[in-house]
Amino acid sequence: MSAKSLLQLKKISKVFSRGTVDEVKALNGISLDVKAEDYITVIGSNGAGKTTMLNVIGGVFPPERGGRVIVDGTDIAGLSEYKHAAYVGRVYQDPNIGTAAKMTIEENLAMAVLRGKSRGLRVACDKQRREEVREALAPLKLGLEGRLSALVGTLSSGQRQAVALVMATISRPALLLLDEHSANLDPRTAQIVLGLTEMIVKREKITTLMVTHNMELALRYGNRLIMMHEGRIVVDLNHEQRTGLTINDLITAFERASGSKFNEDELLLRG
Amino acid sequence: MGVVGNVLSFSCYEGLVFGLVAIGVYLTLRVLAFPDLTVDGSYTLGGAVAAVLIVAGVNPFLASLAAIGAGFCAGLVTGILNTKLRIPALLAGILMMVGLYSINLRIMSGANVSLLREVTSFDIVADLLGMRSGSIVVSIILALVIAAVVFFILNWFLRTEIGLSLRATGDNEQMVRSLGGDTDKNILLGCAISNGLVALAGAIVAQGQGFADVGMGIGMIVMGLASVIIGEALFRPKGVAWLLVAAVGGAFVYRLFITIALRMGMAPGDLKLITAVLVVIALAIPYIRKKARREWIPPAVRW
């Protein structure tokens, strides 16, 4: 494993509705050092701060003052969301968010090819791009490379999520964020999308953070596992520490680290 | 030319000119999903700027370009109100429409400016073609050339990288941002181009009718909407080029109806009501159909 840090989170806090009765401390001074080519799975119950953390990395909102998000040596905390996109690709839980329904597959991919580049007056879908898009879609083996002019809205949600995955990775961003991206799919389709994820992440060697509710998935994929609770990272297991662990071991580790009982809701979500 | 020829050629000219308004409305409403009511004000703005400049001795073509610039700026302000100050699109447009009314009065130093004694773009084109000034053929040729230029530029622009990002913004703003597109900038650009086109239409109409008037833009947005809806219903367009053609085609059909209605002796003052009723019917039909099929219907949009 490479020792170079690709993403460093330093003292990241996030408070919502500050000063009101609804005040929520969503993130509580998180620090995380992600090495290049790490594939980290992130678990935790609702409200643990998983998605808030991804939103801060993705630039949807800035962290509280003093927090730093360093990608490849550059502090990007506080930059607007579209500038974060140069560093961070993201796949959302809802395939509708990651793709544009009224545009063709080719147009969607062409938008993604231009991630982090300045957009100019060159025709967006020319021959060269079409080839690039075909090559990116072919390994999915879904036949999408032959349907470039189909509107994305006509695809099934599994196909859309596969397209979203390719869109997030086609321009090789430094970092890939997966926010429960298989949770909205039926089990078989989820399996396919997870398999495609594994293939793309391995092939492109993209540093990846995958948020999931599913402990089994968190143990099966990636090389490192972190568990969040009340805006903190309470468990952080590297590859060796994680090997051979069962879901029950995880629950024990969680209870020891967080000092609170694992409640039934979360047990139901073991999947 | 018989009566039919007269009606058709007149509608042809008007369809092409108001087709610019329809394209403008199509750009904001359909491409950006931004219902922009600035149109009523920017249309008059275009007429006023062109008329005042022509009276001041500026070349009518340059005056028309200046009108485009003025409309462009008006659209830019609407976009800024929405993206930077987070004022809802409809309200931003209404504020601009109201504000522009006063600005237009200031520009014209009154309620109207006459161009009857001035040389307009139409006169120059008639001269070039060696035809009688005021001939409908001259009007159609001028309008056709302008519409064709606008068509080719937009058909190219909407396929470029910037154009693609602009179209995607109306479809899925969140996605565009997550792919590194500046959605605020796209909305500004779209509103600006749209109102530039609308102002150009105002400038041409003012020159064609021989005056600019502070009330000339009233109901323009509804007319543009009617044209877009008619165009979509008749041509069921797919792809950028056809959508642009459908907007102009819709404007032609709409003006044809209006011209026929006027010929049949309908009072000109009633036309706006009829247009409004037409749009209401067109907007209500999908809802009534769904209701009849007992489909789920989302609640009405309030903003």
Interface residues (C-beta under 8 A of the other chain):
Chain A: G58 S80 E81 Y82 K83 A85 A86 R90 N96 I97 G98 T99 A100 A101 K102 M103 E107 N108 A110 M111 A112 L114 R115 G116 K117 R119 G120 L121 R122 V123 A124 C125 M167
Chain B: W156 F157 R159 T160 E161 I162 G163 L164 S165 R167 A168 D171 N172 Q174 M175 V176 R177 S178 L179 G180 G181 D182 T183
